[in-house]
Amino acid sequence: MVSPRACVHKLASALPLLLTLWDLHFEGAECGINAEVEKQLEMGKKLLAAGQLADALSHFHAAIEGDSDNYLAYYRRATVYLAMGKSKAAIRDLSKVVELKQDFTSARLQRGHLLLKQGKFDEAEEDFQRVLQSSSSDKEQAEARSQLMKSNEMKHLHSQAQSAYLQGDYYSAIGLLDEILNVCVWDAELRELRADCYIKEGEPGKAVGDLKAAAKLKSDNTEAFYKISIIYYQLGDHELSLSEVRECLKLDQDHKECFSHYKQIKKLNKQIVSAEDFIREERYQDAIDKYETVMKTETQVPVYTTRAKERICYCLSKNQQSTEAIRLCTEVLTLEPDNVNALKSRAEAYLLEEQYEEAIRDYETAKEHSDNDQQLQDDLEKAQRMLKQSQKRDYYKILGVKRNAKKQEIVKAYRKLAMQWHPDNFQDEEEKKKAEKKFIDIAAAKEVLTDPDMRRKFDAGEDPLDAESQQGGGNPFHRGWNSWQGFDPFSSGGPFKFKFHFN
């Protein structure tokens, strides 16, 4: 039996060998870890050079997981973050690099650049000063001095901009902020300040870009989304306004102002969408009623009243309520003389009222403000043909009916005039000849206006009974007085016939 003393003696003699084996085991493991980290860094470097940023990033993540004290892995990951536009993540990694290796001036210089872009002048200047105090290269020293001077200049301009803003000189403040933001592109507060200046200068549209940038640069920036929504709403873009206020509520569903504004836009948007659906279905009176509701819903922002009147004007014109259309379109054009939609709608109403010159004038004005609108060009040419036609023979005027007259009205007017101007009613030869000509015109007018195809041609500015207009030879529709003898002026296509007999 082996004694305990002998066991202890043998263990003690073997201990140095065991410790050596233990050390070799962990040394091998560490070498394996370092080799894996180097492999990940090398793969990431190649992918970064190839522009495959997402893949490169995953390799640098793996390298840092393998060695959380590898400053080079953090530095290279910061480079990828910068290329991806993730400046905040890049600054975090660069700060870790500086913490791990304080004499790594490239990282400190790079962080100073980013801090300056964020408008953090004091922090940026500290980095540039540390580079100048180090044993960095001449190139890095020169770069640090240049950036330090730029930072001092931006601080001075920032002070001037703040002063101009507080004094109410928003125009000067905008000019100064323009210069600063060329350098400090990621400063959310400066962008919000410039946006406020634009709003106070009466140029809210210009503020949107700065506010959108501020919403991205500053996390949970509900105020920026709210302001953007309000601007779009006041500019009359209810759809974009609704989209932006929803972004605000995604960040904070209990945001008081955003929720109140959301309810108002949603109600208004629903009414406008409904009105436009009616227009697409050609239910013009329903659309008019709905747009009148829109004007009652929003009374504080004038643009919605103007847009509603513009659309009502269009509906009235399409509904052939020409007098009301002209009145309402004129109201809109008094406020917006270059409103193409109102000009087109009023021109269409003028055509119904046979005011061709006025219609042409509106179409020409609209054309000046609407390039490459073929429909507008076609409408203008149609109005010009109708003017020319009116100077020749106008079948609507002959029968004394409006252009939107129904067939029943046309037949009624024809019967009355045919009875009045029938040549049998006149004994004097001169008067009879005049009556014959008049009767021919009346009969021709009835023929054209009661035939859908012929009336469509005439409404488009083409006379279906005019040989020159038809661009042909003899016209089969052109008739003399003899061809109308025996024609029943009171027939509307039924079995009843009645013939006139002439001496």
C-alpha positions as CSV (number, residue, x, y, z in Angstrom):
1,M,0.0,0.0,0.0
2,V,1.4,3.4,-1.0
3,S,1.6,5.9,1.9
4,P,0.0,9.4,1.7
5,R,3.4,10.9,2.2
6,A,4.7,9.1,-1.0
7,C,1.7,10.4,-3.0
8,V,2.2,14.0,-2.0
9,H,5.9,13.6,-2.9
10,K,5.2,12.3,-6.3
11,L,2.5,15.0,-7.0
12,A,4.9,17.7,-5.9
13,S,7.6,16.4,-8.2
14,A,5.2,16.4,-11.2
15,L,3.7,19.9,-10.5
16,P,6.2,21.9,-12.6
17,L,5.4,19.7,-15.6
18,L,1.6,20.0,-15.1
19,L,1.9,23.8,-14.9
20,T,4.0,23.9,-18.0
21,L,1.4,21.8,-19.9
22,W,-1.4,24.1,-18.6
23,D,0.4,27.2,-19.8
24,L,1.1,25.6,-23.2
25,H,-2.6,24.7,-23.5
26,F,-3.8,28.3,-23.0
27,E,-1.0,29.8,-25.1
28,G,-2.2,27.6,-27.9
29,A,-5.8,28.6,-27.4
30,E,-4.7,32.3,-27.4
31,C,-2.7,31.9,-30.6
32,G,-5.8,30.3,-32.1
33,I,-8.0,33.2,-31.0
34,N,-5.5,35.8,-32.4
35,A,-5.3,33.9,-35.7
36,E,-9.1,33.9,-36.0
37,V,-9.3,37.6,-35.3
38,E,-6.6,38.4,-37.9
39,K,-8.5,36.3,-40.4
40,Q,-11.7,38.2,-39.7
41,L,-9.9,41.5,-40.0
42,E,-8.3,40.6,-43.3
43,M,-11.7,39.4,-44.7
44,G,-13.4,42.6,-43.5
45,K,-10.6,44.7,-45.1
46,K,-11.0,43.0,-48.5
47,L,-14.8,43.3,-48.4
48,L,-14.6,47.0,-47.4
49,A,-12.2,47.6,-50.4
50,A,-14.8,45.9,-52.6
51,G,-17.6,48.1,-51.3
52,Q,-19.5,45.2,-49.7
53,L,-20.1,47.2,-46.5
54,A,-22.7,44.9,-44.7
55,D,-20.5,41.9,-45.2
56,A,-17.4,43.8,-44.1
57,L,-19.2,45.0,-41.0
58,S,-20.2,41.4,-40.0
59,H,-16.5,40.4,-40.1
60,F,-15.4,43.3,-38.0
61,H,-18.2,42.5,-35.5
62,A,-16.7,38.9,-35.3
63,A,-13.2,40.3,-34.8
64,I,-14.3,42.4,-31.8
65,E,-16.2,39.5,-30.3
66,G,-13.0,37.5,-30.5
67,D,-10.8,40.3,-29.1
68,S,-12.6,43.2,-27.4
69,D,-9.3,45.0,-26.8
70,N,-8.3,45.1,-30.5
71,Y,-8.2,48.8,-31.3
72,L,-7.6,48.1,-35.0
73,A,-10.9,46.2,-35.3
74,Y,-12.8,49.1,-33.8
75,Y,-11.0,51.5,-36.1
76,R,-11.9,49.5,-39.2
77,R,-15.5,49.1,-38.1
78,A,-15.7,52.8,-37.6
79,T,-14.6,53.2,-41.2
80,V,-17.4,51.0,-42.3
81,Y,-19.9,52.9,-40.2
82,L,-18.8,56.1,-41.8
83,A,-19.2,54.7,-45.2
84,M,-22.8,53.6,-44.3
85,G,-23.6,57.1,-42.9
86,K,-23.8,56.0,-39.3
87,S,-21.7,58.8,-37.7
88,K,-22.9,58.2,-34.1
89,A,-21.8,54.6,-34.2
90,A,-18.5,55.6,-35.9
91,I,-17.8,58.1,-33.1
92,R,-18.4,55.4,-30.4
93,D,-15.9,53.1,-32.1
94,L,-13.3,55.9,-32.5
95,S,-13.7,56.8,-28.9
96,K,-13.0,53.1,-28.0
97,V,-9.8,53.2,-30.2
98,V,-8.6,56.4,-28.4
99,E,-9.3,54.7,-25.1
100,L,-7.3,51.6,-26.0
101,K,-4.5,53.4,-27.8
102,Q,-4.2,57.0,-26.8
103,D,-1.3,57.8,-29.2
104,F,-3.3,56.7,-32.2
105,T,-3.6,60.2,-33.7
106,S,-5.4,59.1,-36.9
107,A,-8.4,58.0,-34.8
108,R,-8.3,61.2,-32.7
109,L,-8.1,63.3,-35.8
110,Q,-11.0,61.4,-37.5
111,R,-13.1,61.8,-34.3
112,G,-12.4,65.5,-34.3
113,H,-13.7,65.8,-37.9
114,L,-16.9,64.1,-37.0
115,L,-17.5,66.1,-33.8
116,L,-17.0,69.3,-35.8
117,K,-19.6,68.1,-38.3
118,Q,-22.0,67.6,-35.3
119,G,-21.3,71.2,-34.2
120,K,-19.6,70.0,-31.0
121,F,-16.9,72.7,-31.2
122,D,-15.2,72.2,-27.7
123,E,-14.9,68.4,-28.0
124,A,-13.6,68.7,-31.6
125,E,-11.0,71.3,-30.6
126,E,-9.8,69.1,-27.7
127,D,-9.0,66.3,-30.2
128,F,-7.2,68.7,-32.6
129,Q,-5.2,70.2,-29.7
130,R,-4.2,66.6,-28.5
131,V,-3.0,65.8,-32.1
132,L,-0.9,69.0,-32.1
133,Q,0.7,68.1,-28.8
134,S,1.6,64.6,-29.9
135,S,4.4,63.3,-32.0
136,S,2.2,62.9,-35.1
137,S,3.3,63.3,-38.7
138,D,3.7,66.7,-40.3
139,K,0.6,66.0,-42.5
140,E,-1.5,65.2,-39.4
141,Q,-0.2,68.3,-37.6
142,A,-1.1,70.5,-40.6
143,E,-4.6,69.0,-40.8
144,A,-5.2,69.5,-37.0
145,R,-4.2,73.2,-37.3
146,S,-6.5,73.7,-40.3
147,Q,-9.4,72.1,-38.5
148,L,-8.8,74.0,-35.3
149,M,-8.9,77.3,-37.2
150,K,-12.1,76.2,-39.0
151,S,-13.7,75.2,-35.6
152,N,-12.9,78.7,-34.2
153,E,-14.4,80.4,-37.3
154,M,-17.6,78.3,-36.9
155,K,-17.9,79.2,-33.3
156,H,-17.6,82.9,-34.1
157,L,-20.3,82.6,-36.9
158,H,-22.5,80.6,-34.6
159,S,-22.4,83.5,-32.0
160,Q,-23.3,86.0,-34.8
161,A,-26.2,83.8,-36.0
162,Q,-27.6,83.5,-32.5
163,S,-27.4,87.3,-32.0
164,A,-29.1,88.0,-35.4
165,Y,-31.9,85.5,-34.5
166,L,-32.6,87.1,-31.1
167,Q,-32.7,90.5,-32.7
168,G,-35.3,89.3,-35.2
169,D,-33.0,89.6,-38.2
170,Y,-33.9,86.2,-39.6
171,Y,-32.6,86.9,-43.1
172,S,-29.0,87.6,-41.8
173,A,-29.3,84.6,-39.5
174,I,-30.1,82.3,-42.4
175,G,-27.0,83.6,-44.3
176,L,-24.8,82.9,-41.3
177,L,-26.4,79.5,-40.7
178,D,-25.9,78.5,-44.3
179,E,-22.1,79.0,-43.9
180,I,-22.0,77.0,-40.6
181,L,-24.1,74.1,-42.0
182,N,-21.7,73.7,-44.9
183,V,-19.3,72.5,-42.3
184,C,-21.5,71.3,-39.4
185,V,-23.8,69.2,-41.6
186,W,-24.9,66.9,-38.8
187,D,-25.9,69.6,-36.2
188,A,-29.6,69.0,-35.6
189,E,-30.1,72.1,-33.5
190,L,-28.6,74.4,-36.1
191,R,-30.9,72.9,-38.7
192,E,-34.0,73.5,-36.5
193,L,-32.9,77.1,-35.9
194,R,-32.6,77.7,-39.7
195,A,-36.0,76.1,-40.2
196,D,-37.5,78.4,-37.6
197,C,-35.9,81.4,-39.5
198,Y,-37.4,80.2,-42.8
199,I,-40.8,80.0,-41.2
200,K,-40.6,83.4,-39.6
201,E,-39.5,84.8,-43.0
202,G,-42.7,83.3,-44.6
203,E,-40.9,80.5,-46.5
204,P,-42.1,77.4,-44.7
205,G,-41.5,75.2,-47.7
206,K,-37.7,75.8,-47.3
207,A,-37.9,74.7,-43.7
208,V,-39.0,71.2,-44.5
209,G,-35.6,70.0,-45.6
210,D,-33.9,71.1,-42.4
211,L,-36.6,69.6,-40.2
212,K,-36.5,66.3,-42.0
213,A,-32.7,66.2,-41.5
214,A,-33.2,67.1,-37.8
215,A,-35.7,64.3,-37.4
216,K,-33.1,61.8,-38.6
217,L,-30.2,63.3,-36.7
218,K,-31.9,63.5,-33.3
219,S,-33.6,60.3,-32.1
220,D,-37.3,60.5,-30.9
221,N,-37.6,64.0,-32.5
222,T,-41.4,64.3,-32.3
223,E,-41.3,68.1,-32.4
224,A,-39.6,68.0,-35.9
225,F,-42.3,65.6,-37.3
226,Y,-45.0,67.8,-35.8
227,K,-43.6,70.9,-37.4
228,I,-43.2,69.2,-40.8
229,S,-46.8,68.0,-40.6
230,I,-48.1,71.5,-39.7
231,I,-46.1,73.1,-42.6
232,Y,-47.4,70.6,-45.2
233,Y,-51.0,71.1,-43.8
234,Q,-50.7,74.9,-44.2
235,L,-49.3,74.5,-47.7
236,G,-52.4,72.4,-48.6
237,D,-50.7,69.0,-48.9
238,H,-53.0,67.1,-46.5
239,E,-51.7,63.7,-47.6
240,L,-48.0,64.4,-46.7
241,S,-49.2,66.2,-43.5
242,L,-51.0,63.0,-42.5
243,S,-48.0,60.9,-43.2
244,E,-45.7,63.1,-41.1
245,V,-48.0,63.3,-38.1
246,R,-48.3,59.5,-38.1
247,E,-44.5,59.4,-37.7
248,C,-44.8,61.6,-34.7
249,L,-47.4,59.3,-33.1
250,K,-45.2,56.2,-33.8
251,L,-42.6,57.8,-31.5
252,D,-45.1,58.9,-28.9
253,Q,-48.8,57.8,-29.3
254,D,-49.8,60.1,-26.4
255,H,-48.3,63.3,-28.0
256,K,-51.0,65.8,-27.3
257,E,-50.5,68.2,-30.3
258,C,-49.8,65.4,-32.8
259,F,-52.9,63.5,-31.8
260,S,-55.1,66.6,-32.0
261,H,-53.7,67.5,-35.4
262,Y,-54.0,63.9,-36.6
263,K,-57.8,63.8,-35.9
264,Q,-58.3,67.1,-37.9
265,I,-56.2,65.9,-40.9
266,K,-57.8,62.5,-41.0
267,K,-61.3,64.0,-41.1
268,L,-60.4,66.4,-43.8
269,N,-58.5,63.8,-45.8
270,K,-61.5,61.5,-45.8
271,Q,-63.8,64.2,-47.1
272,I,-61.4,65.1,-49.9
273,V,-60.8,61.5,-50.9
274,S,-64.6,61.0,-51.0
275,A,-65.1,64.1,-53.2
276,E,-62.4,62.9,-55.7
277,D,-64.1,59.5,-55.8
278,F,-67.3,61.2,-56.8
279,I,-65.5,63.1,-59.6
280,R,-64.0,59.9,-61.0
281,E,-67.6,58.4,-61.0
282,E,-68.8,61.6,-62.7
283,R,-71.2,62.3,-59.8
284,Y,-70.5,66.0,-60.0
285,Q,-73.2,67.3,-57.7
286,D,-72.2,64.8,-55.0
287,A,-68.6,66.0,-55.3
288,I,-69.8,69.6,-55.1
289,D,-71.6,68.9,-51.9
290,K,-68.6,67.1,-50.4
291,Y,-66.2,69.9,-51.2
292,E,-68.6,72.4,-49.6
293,T,-68.3,70.2,-46.5
294,V,-64.5,70.5,-46.8
295,M,-64.8,74.3,-46.6
296,K,-66.8,74.1,-43.5
297,T,-64.4,71.6,-41.9
298,E,-61.3,73.8,-42.4
299,T,-61.9,77.5,-42.1
300,Q,-58.6,78.7,-40.7
301,V,-56.3,77.6,-43.6
302,P,-57.3,79.5,-46.8
303,V,-55.6,77.2,-49.2
304,Y,-58.3,74.5,-48.6
305,T,-61.1,76.9,-49.4
306,T,-59.3,77.9,-52.6
307,R,-58.6,74.2,-53.6
308,A,-62.2,73.3,-52.8
309,K,-63.6,76.1,-55.0
310,E,-61.2,75.1,-57.8
311,R,-62.6,71.6,-57.8
312,I,-66.2,72.8,-57.5
313,C,-65.6,75.0,-60.5
314,Y,-64.4,72.0,-62.4
315,C,-67.5,70.0,-61.4
316,L,-69.9,72.8,-62.3
317,S,-68.2,73.1,-65.7
318,K,-68.5,69.3,-66.3
319,N,-72.1,69.5,-65.0
320,Q,-72.8,72.2,-67.7
321,Q,-73.6,74.8,-65.0
322,S,-71.6,77.3,-66.9
323,T,-72.7,80.6,-65.3
324,E,-71.9,79.3,-61.8
325,A,-68.7,77.8,-63.0
326,I,-67.5,81.0,-64.5
327,R,-68.3,82.9,-61.3
328,L,-66.5,80.5,-59.0
329,C,-63.5,80.0,-61.3
330,T,-63.1,83.8,-61.5
331,E,-63.0,83.9,-57.7
332,V,-60.2,81.4,-57.7
333,L,-58.3,83.2,-60.5
334,T,-58.6,86.5,-58.6
335,L,-56.4,84.9,-55.9
336,E,-54.3,82.8,-58.2
337,P,-54.2,84.3,-61.7
338,D,-52.0,81.5,-63.0
339,N,-54.1,78.6,-61.7
340,V,-54.1,76.3,-64.8
341,N,-56.9,74.1,-63.5
342,A,-59.2,77.0,-62.9
343,L,-58.3,78.6,-66.3
344,K,-59.2,75.3,-68.1
345,S,-62.5,74.9,-66.2
346,R,-63.5,78.5,-66.9
347,A,-62.6,78.1,-70.6
348,E,-64.8,75.1,-70.8
349,A,-67.6,77.0,-69.2
350,Y,-67.1,79.9,-71.6
351,L,-67.5,77.5,-74.6
352,L,-70.9,76.4,-73.2
353,E,-71.8,80.1,-73.1
354,E,-70.5,80.6,-76.7
355,Q,-67.9,83.1,-75.4
356,Y,-65.2,81.7,-77.7
357,E,-62.7,84.6,-77.5
358,E,-62.8,84.5,-73.7
359,A,-62.3,80.7,-73.8
360,I,-59.3,81.0,-76.2
361,R,-57.8,83.7,-74.0
362,D,-58.0,81.4,-70.9
363,Y,-56.6,78.4,-72.8
364,E,-53.7,80.5,-74.0
365,T,-52.9,81.7,-70.5
366,A,-53.1,78.2,-69.2
367,K,-50.7,77.0,-71.9
368,E,-48.1,79.6,-70.9
369,H,-47.9,77.9,-67.5
370,S,-48.3,74.3,-68.5
371,D,-45.6,72.8,-70.8
372,N,-46.2,69.8,-73.0
373,D,-49.9,69.4,-72.2
374,Q,-51.3,67.9,-75.3
375,Q,-54.9,67.9,-74.0
376,L,-54.7,71.6,-73.4
377,Q,-53.4,72.2,-76.9
378,D,-56.3,70.1,-78.3
379,D,-58.8,72.1,-76.3
380,L,-57.3,75.4,-77.5
381,E,-57.5,74.3,-81.2
382,K,-61.1,73.2,-80.6
383,A,-62.0,76.6,-79.2
384,Q,-60.4,78.3,-82.2
385,R,-62.4,76.1,-84.6
386,M,-65.6,76.9,-82.7
387,L,-64.9,80.6,-82.9
388,K,-64.3,80.3,-86.7
389,Q,-67.5,78.2,-87.0
390,S,-69.5,80.8,-85.0
391,Q,-68.5,83.4,-87.6
392,K,-70.1,81.2,-90.3
393,R,-73.2,79.2,-89.4
394,D,-74.0,78.3,-85.8
395,Y,-76.8,75.7,-85.6
396,Y,-77.4,76.4,-81.9
397,K,-77.9,80.1,-82.6
398,I,-80.2,79.4,-85.5
399,L,-82.5,77.4,-83.2
400,G,-81.9,79.7,-80.3
401,V,-80.8,77.0,-77.9
402,K,-77.8,76.5,-75.7
403,R,-75.0,74.1,-76.5
404,N,-76.0,71.8,-73.6
405,A,-79.7,71.7,-74.8
406,K,-81.4,68.3,-74.7
407,K,-82.8,66.8,-77.9
408,Q,-86.4,67.5,-76.7
409,E,-85.5,71.2,-76.4
410,I,-84.0,71.2,-79.9
411,V,-87.0,69.6,-81.5
412,K,-89.4,72.0,-79.7
413,A,-87.4,75.1,-80.8
414,Y,-87.2,73.7,-84.4
415,R,-91.0,73.2,-84.6
416,K,-91.7,76.7,-83.4
417,L,-89.3,78.3,-85.8
418,A,-90.3,76.1,-88.7
419,M,-93.9,77.2,-88.3
420,Q,-92.8,80.8,-88.0
421,W,-90.5,80.8,-91.1
422,H,-92.4,78.5,-93.4
423,P,-92.5,80.1,-96.9
424,D,-96.2,79.6,-97.2
425,N,-96.6,82.2,-94.5
426,F,-95.2,84.9,-96.8
427,Q,-96.8,86.4,-100.0
428,D,-94.1,88.9,-101.0
429,E,-91.5,87.3,-103.2
430,E,-88.6,88.9,-101.5
431,E,-89.8,87.9,-98.1
432,K,-90.6,84.4,-99.4
433,K,-87.0,84.0,-100.6
434,K,-85.7,85.2,-97.3
435,A,-88.0,82.8,-95.5
436,E,-86.9,79.9,-97.7
437,K,-83.3,80.5,-96.8
438,K,-84.2,80.8,-93.1
439,F,-86.2,77.6,-93.3
440,I,-83.3,75.7,-94.9
441,D,-81.0,76.8,-92.1
442,I,-83.6,75.8,-89.5
443,A,-84.1,72.4,-91.0
444,A,-80.3,71.9,-91.4
445,A,-79.8,72.9,-87.7
446,K,-82.4,70.3,-86.6
447,E,-80.8,67.6,-88.8
448,V,-77.4,68.2,-87.3
449,L,-78.3,68.7,-83.7
450,T,-80.6,65.7,-83.4
451,D,-78.1,63.3,-85.0
452,P,-75.6,62.3,-82.2
453,D,-72.6,61.8,-84.6
454,M,-73.2,65.0,-86.6
455,R,-73.7,67.0,-83.4
456,R,-70.5,65.6,-81.9
457,K,-68.6,66.7,-85.0
458,F,-70.2,70.2,-84.8
459,D,-69.3,70.5,-81.1
460,A,-65.7,69.7,-82.0
461,G,-65.7,72.7,-84.3
462,E,-66.5,70.9,-87.6
463,D,-69.6,71.6,-89.7
464,P,-70.9,68.2,-91.0
465,L,-73.0,70.1,-93.7
466,D,-70.1,72.3,-94.9
467,A,-68.2,70.9,-97.8
468,E,-65.1,73.0,-97.0
469,S,-65.1,71.8,-93.3
470,Q,-65.5,68.2,-94.5
471,Q,-62.5,68.7,-96.9
472,G,-64.4,66.8,-99.6
473,G,-66.1,67.6,-102.9
474,G,-69.8,67.8,-103.1
475,N,-71.5,67.4,-99.7
476,P,-74.4,64.9,-99.6
477,F,-75.9,66.8,-96.7
478,H,-76.1,70.2,-98.5
479,R,-79.6,70.7,-99.7
480,G,-81.6,73.3,-101.5
481,W,-85.2,74.5,-100.8
482,N,-86.8,72.0,-103.2
483,S,-85.3,69.0,-101.3
484,W,-87.0,70.1,-98.2
485,Q,-90.5,70.4,-99.8
486,G,-92.8,67.8,-98.4
487,F,-90.6,67.6,-95.3
488,D,-92.5,67.3,-92.1
489,P,-91.2,70.0,-89.6
490,F,-93.3,68.5,-86.8
491,S,-92.1,64.9,-87.2
492,S,-89.8,63.5,-84.5
493,G,-89.4,60.1,-86.2
494,G,-92.9,58.7,-85.4
495,P,-95.6,57.5,-87.9
496,F,-97.3,60.9,-88.1
497,K,-96.7,62.6,-91.5
498,F,-97.8,66.0,-92.8
499,K,-96.9,67.5,-96.2
500,F,-97.0,71.2,-97.2
501,H,-98.1,71.9,-100.8
502,F,-96.8,74.9,-102.6
503,N,-98.2,76.7,-105.7
